[in-house]
Amino acid sequence: METDPLPAEEAIDFVQDCKRAGRKVLGVERLFLHKGTYTLDLEAIADFTMTPNVPRDLSEDAEAACVFIRSSAKKDSVFSIIFE
């Protein structure tokens, strides 16, 4: 599943809620609003699914997602969280 575009702080709150509920955060995408449409920024995508045969630490993935959002936040950017 994927969230609607969220401002950085709301995206971080959502990731933390996922962590508390034991839900997997699979990825984060940064988007910008351009001419009334959200445009995916191909240089700001975090994918947490790259090691499928290794047990995942949901806490580490959630923390990495929060760090990514904080470091990638720019004026007029929003984030979409992909989660399970």
C-alpha positions, 0 to 999 in steps of 0.5 A: 500500500502507499500513502497519499503525499505527506509533508515531511513531519507527517511522513515521519509520524506515519513511519513511526506509527508503522513501527509501533504497529509492527508494519513494514516500511518498504520504501519512501519516495520524494515528490514535488508539486509541479503544475498541479501534478505530483512529480516523482523525484528519481534522485530521492527514492529509498527502497528497503526491499533489497535483501529479501532472503535476510530477516529484516529489522523493522526498527532499523528500516523505520529509523532509516526511513525517518533519516531519509525523510529528514535529510531529503526534505526540501521546500515544496517536497512531500513524501509517499510511504510504501508499506505493508 
